[in-house]
Every structure is written in C-alpha cells, then in structure tokens.
C-alpha cells in the first residue's frame, strides 16, 4: 500500500487549480453562446452561486477578458481575449502548414472547408474557408463542435488509439441535436470502427439539419492525430459521386498536410 507521501507525489495538487477551473468554465460558457448571457443564466448553466459568478465576472472584466453589454447588461468576450486568440490563430503551426492546401480543397470542391483541433472533449474550428456558392455555413472560427456528432470529431476519435478513445468518450454525454444524431454508445462505437476502416468520417445531418459533412484526420510526425479537416455540403447539392468529388480530394489534402508537418526525412 502506498504511503500518504507517495500518494501525494503520484497525484500532485496544483495550487489554484479549482479557482482557475471556475474562471475557465464561465469564460467557456460566454464563448460558446450565440448571444451574451446574464449573470442569472451564467449561474444556472455553470452551477455556481450568483455571488461566485459575479466575482469571477468582475475579475475577468478587470483584465479585459469579458465586457458587459451596455444595452442588455449581459456579458460577452472582451477585446483582450479576442486579441490573444487572434495571435494564437495567426501563429498556429497547423493552420500555417494547412492554409494553402485548404484553399485548394475549397476551390476544388466549391464547398465550405473547416480546420479543427481537439479541445478538451470537443473540437474547435481554427480556420474556415467559405463556399463560393449561394448557401453558406453559419459556423465561424472558434466554434466548438462535439466529438460524436461532427465529422471532424468522429475522424479524430477514429484516428486515436483504443484506450485514448475510450478515455475521451467516458467524459462525453451523448445529446441529440437532430433526429439523425447518434446517441447510443454501441451505435457510436460501430460508427467509429467504420470510420477507422475507411479512413474518413461522415456527419449525416447529425450536427445540423440539411448539412452533410465529410471529415478526415491530419497526423503529426508521431502518427497521432493533431487536427481534422471537414467539407460541409448542403444536402440538396451533394454530388452523387462522393468519392471523386469530395473524399479523394479530402484524403489527399490531409495526407499532404501530414507530410508537411512531419518535415523532411
């Protein structure tokens, strides 16, 4: 049996982690919403008491991370956070390595292309190239999508090792976004096995009605997935020949970016 000292070494506590986690939880709630939230809404969604949320917001506003809307008195992301995010976005090695190939993929398919990276138990878009055609996507850079309902999420999960995949899925609550969303664990496991076998993922109106997506993983120098690319297509204009029109260009793009990230051999 390990001693208390040994246990402490195996499970070190970092001072301030709990408080910082609360700050991040509130900040994430503000970032994920389409419209600014009130203190009451932030308290209800975070589960923290209103006085706690108030103190967190006061600290975030003091640092320019959050601002209060003068008209509604609700809260939204502040200029300092947006500036930091912009710097991170512009300096991303993955985005820099991928951007030219993403433009080529968008021009080839004439559909919206997203580049996403893993973030906690989801995926975040760090680049979006809009379709030149009439109907476009409502997503934006910074949008978070789930691991189980999006093509980038499923592509990422399928590219992981089995143990890491199981660990991530244990923290995921399967919620229904459309009538097509997979919410049964066994069905999701079967879907991921199929995705791993064929090398790309499908989002068959699971994340957004009337939108079909294809996704595939970009791998780092060690072979592990580091990002994913998706092609988002309105169902009404989806081409019958998925393989030639979308899948082959998508897989070729992911392969080219993976080789670029790996560097010269």
Order of alpha helices (4+ residues) and beta strands (2+ residues): alpha-alpha-alpha-alpha-beta-beta-alpha-alpha-beta-beta-beta-alpha-alpha-alpha-beta-beta-beta-alpha
